[in-house]
Amino acid sequence: MCGHRHPREAHTERVREDQGPWRKEPGMADRLVTLRDGRRLGLTAFGDPAMERVVVLCHPAPGAGGFDPDPPVTSHWGVHVISVDRPGYGSSTPLDEEVRPGIGTWADDLAAYVTLVIEQARETGRTPLDKIGVVGWDAGGRVALAMAARHPGLVDRVAVVATPAPDSAVPWVPEEQRTVIEELLRLPVPEAKRRLRELLSGRLPGGRPGVELLASGEADLALLDAPGLRGRLERMLQHAYDQGTVGEADDLLSSARDDWGFDLDDVKAPTLLVYGAKDRVVPSAHGRWYRRHLHGASTHLTVVPRAGHLVIAPAWQRVLQHVDPQHGTRSDV
């Protein structure tokens, strides 16, 4: 499984929306919210805010909020999508150097914001918002599952898209990288973060990330010809590194340990697993592993023909069918 059960008391922190003008730098977030510990989260919303169904989209690694997999589909579907920068990405405050990164921490950050949204909706009576759908692409799928496991009262549907299984279960990390990660995990947390950030910076010639950080193989290269997709990916990746490689390093360290901060058995929400048949990085064997280990949830595995690691774009309508089956229910405002 993904580690030991995690204590559940006092996970949700009160957040407040910042007042005053929004500051663009760093990041591309629409707004900032502040957690009780003082950290800020950058949020971007797209779709239709008048719709009562809210779906949270957890971005890949590297990545940032604001990436719409297929804007025409999102607009037609009638859904309010919110994407949050994980700490160190985009506009979100990094974790303190001595704090060990954790997938459960990322999920708790999301739950804090969602709890606030639900409380505000109940106070104003604008919408019967109660639970949300969560989608995670690539590393974001682990965050989506963690949120469903640690905060089951908030999540009623989950979609996991091209998300790696633990490397110890379905090997996918190159051997030389695995050796480096094992060495880093033996270091004090601040030193491990510093060294990994330096290593990751070497992948960015000229400091400009390219789509090859997420795209791989002929299937992905062909898909990049779709209108607007390359540009949307490039913008997301650019903002992923607004604070350097801080966010990516923390993401990698958070998933490198066997204990992910939640137990897959605690996921009860119906879960859709989506993988590309031509994904050279995270093939469908990873989806089959999740299907075998999500004992507490009904699961369905969809393998998209001729799709690679960018499968979230061609499969976006299928994903929305799962996380928003009502297809465009409007609120009463």
Buried (B, 14 or more C-beta within 10 A) or exposed (E): BBBEEBEEEEBBBEBEEEEEEEEEEBBBBBEBBBBEEEBBBBBBBBBBEBBBBBBBBBBBBBBBBBBBBBBEBBEBBBBBBBBBBBBBBBBBBBBEEEBEBBBBBBBBBBBBBBBBBBEEBEEEEBBEBEBBBBBBBBBBBBBBBBBBBBBBEBBBBBBBBBBBBBBEBBEBBEEEEBEBBEEBEEEEBEEBBBBBBEBBBEEBEEEEBBBEBBBBBEBBBBBBEEEEBBEBBBBBBBBBBBBBBBBBBBBBBBBBBEBBBBBBBBBBBBBBBBBBBBBEBBBBEBBBBBBEBBEBBEBEBBBBEEBBBBBBBBBBBBBBBBBBEEEBBEBEE
